Amino acid sequence: MTQPEPRTPLSIGFQWASRITTLGLEFALPALVGVFLDGRLHSSPVATLIGAVLGFAVGMLHLLQIAREGSGSPPKRPRGDKTA
């Protein structure tokens, strides 16, 4: 069985740039949508706060997933999963 070709440093750099861009958008876009909705509905900053909390939660979950992949530890299995 032949080994796959190693990835070039450029492709690794593009992958990390994509990950960082995605993380930034996950943190920022929900809050920006909340600002838009608050302005459109002439409401208090409730939608902005909900968007900021939602964006923070989604961004942190993705950041933790990336950190877990980088540490080399296997993903956690759900309880009751008896597969090896």
ChimeraX attribute file (.defattr): number of C-alpha atoms within 10 A of each C-alpha:
attribute: neighborCount
match mode: 1-to-1
recipient: residues
	/A:1	3
	/A:2	4
	/A:3	5
	/A:4	6
	/A:5	6
	/A:6	6
	/A:7	8
	/A:8	8
	/A:9	9
	/A:10	9
	/A:11	10
	/A:12	11
	/A:13	11
	/A:14	11
	/A:15	12
	/A:16	12
	/A:17	12
	/A:18	12
	/A:19	15
	/A:20	13
	/A:21	11
	/A:22	14
	/A:23	19
	/A:24	13
	/A:25	14
	/A:26	20
	/A:27	20
	/A:28	17
	/A:29	15
	/A:30	22
	/A:31	21
	/A:32	17
	/A:33	16
	/A:34	19
	/A:35	21
	/A:36	14
	/A:37	17
	/A:38	16
	/A:39	14
	/A:40	9
	/A:41	10
	/A:42	9
	/A:43	12
	/A:44	11
	/A:45	14
	/A:46	13
	/A:47	21
	/A:48	21
	/A:49	15
	/A:50	15
	/A:51	22
	/A:52	22
	/A:53	15
	/A:54	18
	/A:55	22
	/A:56	18
	/A:57	14
	/A:58	15
	/A:59	19
	/A:60	15
	/A:61	13
	/A:62	16
	/A:63	15
	/A:64	11
	/A:65	12
	/A:66	12
	/A:67	12
	/A:68	14
	/A:69	12
	/A:70	9
	/A:71	8
	/A:72	8
	/A:73	9
	/A:74	8
	/A:75	9
	/A:76	7
	/A:77	9
	/A:78	7
	/A:79	6
	/A:80	6
	/A:81	7
	/A:82	7
	/A:83	5
	/A:84	3
